[in-house]
Amino acid sequence: MSAHPYVRIWIGARSNPQPMNERIFMNPKHTKLKLRYIIHNEPGSIKAFVAQELLSKKNYQAFFDTLFIKGCACGVVSSLKHYDQTHYFFDKYYDQIETLRLERDDEPYDPIPLQYDLKTTLAWFAFEQTASDLAYELGIYDT
């Protein structure tokens, strides 16, 4: 089985890299390197936007805990606090947001509640969904 592509970069050129199916729990230093890697290699993506926001935080676990319990509406995401910011985010990442929304519609979930205007709601939804995927990828959350 081939090694996970990040293993050599983030774990440090190990002679016996872990297979892709094993969970890699990174320490904060490795997490920062992984976030920088995402920003550099996936520019213009929501994932890179989330990674950039995460790099500005001191405690990743606390950030994710707050985000997943209270959501973007509580102001934990400093770059998506105001309507002009969420509207810009929505316009910039519209295609990616639409892809996430359509994937969500295919799953047996409740519909996305429209508590705010459409652009803000979908911007926050996309950020939260991408952050959830990233938290799993980084090993901060298992599920």
C-alpha positions, 0 to 999 in steps of 0.5 A: 500500500502506498504512503499517504502523500502528506506523511513524508512532508508532515511527519518528516520523511520517515523510513516506514511511512504510515499507510493512508488508511491509518489516522495521522494525529498531528501535533500543532507544528505539523498542523500548521505545516499542513494548513500552509500546504493547503493554502499554497496548493489549493489557492482560491478554494474554500478549504484554503480560506478555512486553513487561512482562518485557522492559522490565525487562531492559537487553539485549533481545538477551541476554535472548532469546538466553538464553531461546531457548537455555536456556528459562524453566527457567533462571530468565531470566524473573524473574516465572516462576521459582517454581511459585506464579508459573507456576501463577498465570500458567497460571490467569490466561492459560489460554484464551490458553495453550490457543489456543497449545497447540492451534495447536502441535498443528496443526503438525508439531512434536514434542509439548510435553515434560512435564518439570515439572508441567503448569501450569509446562510450559504456562506456560513454553511460552506465554511462550517462544512469545509471546516468539519471536513478539515478538522477530520482530515487534521485528526482533530475530530474523528467523526 
